[in-house]
Amino acid sequence: MGQPEGTLQKKLKPRHISFMAMGGVIGTGIFKGSAETIGLAGPGVIVTYIIAGLLLLVVMAAMAEMATVYTNRNMKDFVREAFGERVSFIMGWMYCFMWLSVCVIEIIAAGSFLQYWFPAVPLWVLSLACAAFIILINLLSVGTFGEFEFWLAGIKIAMIILFILLGAGLMFGVIPSEHTPYLQNYKLNGGFFPNGWTSVFSAMLVVMFSYGGSELIGLTLTETEHAERVLPKVVGNFILRIILFFTLPILVICGLIPWNEVGTESSPFVQVLASTGLSGAAHIMNFILVTAVLSAANSGIYGASRMLFSMASAGEAPRTLMRTNRKGSPIHTLVLCGIILLAGSMLGIFAQDQLFRVLMAVPGFVVLLVWICIALSQLKLRSRYPVKPAFKVWGYPYMTGAAVLCLAVIAALFLFDEKNRFSIGICVAVLALLIVWSLVKFRHPKDVQ
């Protein structure tokens, strides 16, 4: 039984927060998207990941700063404090739209990976099973959920570390093989930047999608004890790990396989393991892929459900979405997310390939908008903080302003990218609808100073 207006529990620990955010980030973006980024920029694409990581660092630091001032609030609350209920309303619904799109992608991807072991089972059945599994996990108490996601993401991270060590051993002859490439593949076929320096920026669109989900930390604040002290410590370690988990595997892939031979049909990780001749390599990698996408979907449902709960608390969504069960989980928001996942699974029967192409560009564009809102909120609020922040963004306001400018340029590139035109058109249409809805709903906006 639920409570009419429940309260979320403060049961998440620092390790839960870090691994939950990493679980949302390390998914199809690295395991599948890395093939596209390598094809665009070659080994030099690691520069793209580092630049995007630095932008992410500024955004996360801005969020950590605001968390030390406005305790027991999440990132949407920061936006509301800075720009009022209309902007908060628009950003909140766009964020939910993003995560639910990601979750549909992830569960269909999980179903397709499971078909490797169960080829006779229809895709929609496997996808539905994955969706039910994710919803059941999210119905647990937040402490149990955090612990489960910690281990689910932990398996994925451990496998990436093993991949890096195995690849490095093969590259430098520590592990015997038919051919030891050393650093030769970085020099062949055009060198480290085979398509020139501009290719570093052309790959930025895919990289931003890959990093999307890092801001999930901003939604854990209301379920974390002493979040104002925990978050600044978590952010620095988290950023370093994310950059390493993206750049080192790509260096290994490009070191073992010439960059122009990395195919897009399967994961580059599968290609590398298959090239080693290790028995059972394909099964190991398939297990990693299933774990990765389920972990990302798990984090995504958490993000969407907590954002809806926060919006309901602020009167920006139906108040029935505030209902929680005895374990403190927002039951009605999870039911809503479950219905959407069910519909997404059924759509996969008719248009699996089309769904992937349409939905993959959605998260990257929305993430840019969310990151810009977070950074702009910090820029506006700094001068009128009610208390002195325990942590401050370095080089204010220049560092935050530069990050906003770079993110805005990348967003503009998204808009003019012909390959993503249909997907971005959907995003713009949803954004326009939300703007009109906010104008009608909040005819006399409040909370703007």
N, C-alpha and C positions, 0 to 999 in steps of 0.2 A: 504494500500500500504506500502511496506517496503522501507527501505533505503539500498543502496548497502553495506555500511559498517557502521552500526549503533553503537550507544554507549549505554551501559547499564546505567540505572538510579541509583542514590544513594538515594534510598528511604527506605532501610531496617533499622529498629530501633533495639536497643539491645534486646528488648523483642521478636521481630520477629526472630532474630538470634537464641536465646536460644530455643524458641518453635519449630522452624523449624528443628533444629538438634535433639531435643527430639522427634519430630514427625517422623523423619527418624529412630530413634533407637527403640522407644517403639511400636512394631508391633508384627508380628508373633513370633519373638524371645522370648518374654516374655509370650504372651498369649497362644502359642502352644509349643514353645521350652522348656519352664520351666518344662513340664512333663518329657521330656527326661533327663534334667539335674538333676532333683530330683531323677529319677530312677537310675541314675549313682552314685550319691554321697549322697542321702538322704538330711536331713536338712543342713548338713555341706556344701552343695553346695554354701551357701552364702559366704563362704571363697573364693571360686573360683571367684564369682562376685566382691568381694572386691579387690582381686589381679589383676584381669583384669582391674578394675577401676583405680587402681594405675598406671598401665602401660599406660592406656589411658590418665591419668593426665599428665604424663611426655611428651607424644606425643603432647597433646594439648598445653602444656606450651611451648614446642619447637616452635610450630607454632605461638603462640602469640608473642614470642620473635622476630622471624623473621619478623612478621607483623609490629612491631614497628620500624624496620630498613628499610625494603623494602615496603614503602607505596604504596597503589593502586595496589598491586599485590596479587595473590592468591597462594594456596599451590603448584600448578604445577609450577608457576613461581619460587618459592623457590628451587624446585628440579632442574629446568633448570639452575638457577644461580649457584648451587653447582656442578652439574654433566653434564651439557650440554644438547643439544637438543635431543640426542638419548635416554637418560634415561627419559627425560621429555616426549618425544613422546610415549615411551612404557608405562610409568605409566599412562599417560592421557587416552590412549585407553583402558588399562586394567580397569581403574576406570569406564569408560563409559560402558564397558562390564559387570562389576559388577552391576551397578545400573540398567541397562536395564533388567538384569536377575532377580533382586529383584522385579522390577516393574511388570514383567510378573507373578511372583509368587503371588504378592499382589493382582493384579486385578482378577486373577483366584480364589484366596482365598476369595476376596470380593464377587465374583459371587456365590461361594458355600455357603457363609453365607447368602446371600440374598435369596437363594433357601429355606431357612427355612420359609420365609414369602410367597414366590412365587414358590411353588414346581412344578407348571405346566410349568414354563418358562424355556427353555433350558439354560444350564450353559453358553454357548458361547454368548447368547444374553445379559445376565446379565453382563458378563465380558466385552463385548464390550461397554455396557452402562457406566460401571465404567471407562473404558479407555477414552471414549469421555468426561466424566465429568472431569477427571483429566487434560486432554489436554486443555479444555476450561478454567479451572482455571489458568493454566500456561500461557495462552495467555493474561491474564489481565496484567495491569501495575504491576511492581514488588512491589510497595507499597500496592496495593490491594491484590496481591497474598500473601504477607507477613501477611497482616491483616487476610485474610481468613485462612491461615495455623495456625496462632496464635489461632484462635477460634477452628479450627478443632482439633488441638493437645490439646488445653485447655480442651475440652470436655473429651478427653481420659484421661488426667492427673487427672481431677476432679473425674472421675469414679474410677480411681485407688486409690485415696485418700479415697473416700467413702468406697471402698472395704476393705482397711486397717483398717479403723475405725470400720466398721461393723464386720470384722473378729476378731479384738481385743476385741470388746464388747462381742462377742459370746464365745471367749476363756476364758475370766475371769468372766463370769457370769453377766456382766453389762446388757446385753440383754438376757432375759430369754429364755431358750431352754431345750429340753429334757435331754441333756447331756452337762455339762460344763467340757471341757478337761483340762483347765489350761495349764500346761507345760508337761503333761503326755506323749503326743505323741512324744516329743523330746527324751524321755528315752526308749520307747518301740522299739521292732523290731531292735535291734542292736545299739540303741542310736543315738547320734548326727552325728557320722561318721560310719554308719553301714557297709560300704564297705572299711573301712580303709582310712588312709590319702592319699593314692595314687589316690583314686577316685576323690579327689579334682582336680587333674591335668587331669584326663581322661575326666572330664566334660568341660575342658577349651576350647575345639574345638567349642562346641555349644555356649558357653558364648561369644566367640569372634565374632561369627556370630550375636549374640544378640546385642552387642555393636557397630557393624558396622554401619556406618552412622554418628557417632559423628563428624568425621573429616569434615562433610559437612559445618561446620562453616568456614573452610578454603576456600570455594568457594564463600562465601558471602562478602568477603572483598572488592571486586571491586564495590559492590552495597550498601555499608554501609558508612555513613558519619563518618569521624574520626575513622576509623576502628582500627588504631594503639592504640587509647586510649580505645576504647570500648572492644576489644577482651580480653585483660588480665583480666578485671573485669568479663566478661561473663564466661570465662573458669572455674574459681574456683566454682562459683555457679552452673554451669551446671553439673560438675562432681559430686558434692555432691548430686544433685537431681537425677541424673541417678542411682547412687549406691542405694539410698534410694528407688527409684521406682522399683528396681529389688529385693533387699534383703528383704524389709519389706513384700511385697506380698507373697514371698516364705516362710517366717517365718509364716505368717498367714495360708497359705495352709497346711504346714506341721504340724502346731499346731492344726488345725481342722480335718485333715484327716491323718491317718498314712501314712508315706511316701511311703510304699510299696503297698498302695491301690490307689495311684494316677494313673489313666489310661491315655493312650496316644490317645485313640479314640476321645475324646473331650477335650476342654480346661479345665485345672485344676480350672480355675476361675468359669466355668460353674458348675463343680462338687461341689465346695464349696457353691455356691449360691443355688444349687438344694438341698443340704443337709440341708439348713436352713429351708426349707419348705415355703419360702416366695413366695407369689403368683406373677406371672409375672417375676420371677427371670431369667428364660431362655430368655425371650424377652429383658430384660434389658441387659443381658450379650451379646446377639447377636448384639444389637445395638452398644455396646462397641467394639466388634470385627470388625464390619463393619467400624466404625469410625477409628479404629486403623490401619487397613490395607489400607484404602483410604488415611489417613494422611501419612503413610509411602511411599505409591506410589507417592503421591503428592511431597514429599520431594525428592524422588528418581528421578523423571522427572526433577525437578529443578537441581539436582546435575549433571545428565547426560547432560542436555542442556547447562548448564553454562561451564562445562568442554569442551564440543565440541566448544563452542564459543571462549573460551580461546585458544584452540588449533588452531582454524582457525586464530585467531589474530596473533599467533606465526608462522604461516606457516606450522603447523603440521597436518592440516586438510584442506579440500577444503575451499577456501575463501568465497564461497557462503554461508557457514554456519554462516558468520558474519552478514548476513542481519537481521535487526530488523524491527518490525512494529512501528507504531506511538507511541505506549505506551512503547517502549524500550525493548520489549520482543524479544528474538532471534527466529524469526519465522521459519526459515528453519531448525534449529536444533529441534524445537518442532514438525515440520512436520515429520522429520526423526524418532524421538522417537515415534510419533503416529503410523507410519507405522509398527514399530517393535512391539508395543503393540498390534496392530491389528493382526499381524501374531501370536503373542504369544497367543492371545485369541482363534484363530482358531485352534492352536495346542492343546489347552485344550480339544477340542472335541474328539480327538483321544487318547490322552495320558496324561490325567490329573495327575494320580498318578505318572507316570514315570517322568513327568515334575518336580513335587515337589521333588522327590528323587534326580534327576540329578542336579537341580538348587540350592537347599538349601545349598550345600557345597561350591558353587562358591563364594558367598559374603565373607564368613569367611576367605578363603585363600587369596583372593585379598586384603581384608582389611589389613591383616597382611603385605603384600608386600607394600601397600601404607603407613602404619604406619612406617615401617622400613625406607622407603625412606625419610619420613618427618624428622625422628629423625637423620638419617645420614646426611641430608642436614644441620641441625642445628650444628652438630658436625664439619662439614667441614667449614661452613661459619663463625662461631664465630670469628675466628682469623683474618678475613679480612672484617669485617663489615665496610662500609664507614662512619657510624656514630655510636655513642654509643647507645645501645639499652635501651629503657626506662623501659624494663622488662627483667629479666634474669631467666633462668632455674636454679633451686637450685642444688647445688652440681655438677656443670659442671666440667669435662666431665664424671664423674663417674656415675651420675644418668642416663644420656641419654645413656651412653654405656651399663649399666646394662639392661635398657629397651630394647635396640636393641638385646642384647644377648638372653633375655627371649623370645622376639617375634620370633627370628630366631629358637629357640628350638621348640616353638609351631608350627611354619610353618613346621618344619621337622616332627613333630608328624602327621600333616595333611597328608603329603606325604605318610606316612607308615600306615595310617588308612585304613584297608581293606574295611570298609563300604563306604568310600568316594573315593575309588580308581578310579572309572569311572569318577566322577565329577572332581576330581583333575587332572585326565588325560586330560580332556577337557581344564582346566585352563592352564596346562603346554603346551599343543598344541597351544593354543592361544598365550601364552607368547613367545614360540619359533617362531611362525609366525611373531609376532611383532618385535622380535629381528632381524630376517632376513630382514624384511621390513625396519627397521631403518638403517641397514647397507647399503641397496641399496639406500634409500632416502637421507641419509646424508653421502655421501662418504667422505666429508671433514667436519667433525663435528666442530661446533663453540661453543663459550660460555663455554669452559672448561679451567680453569686456574690452 
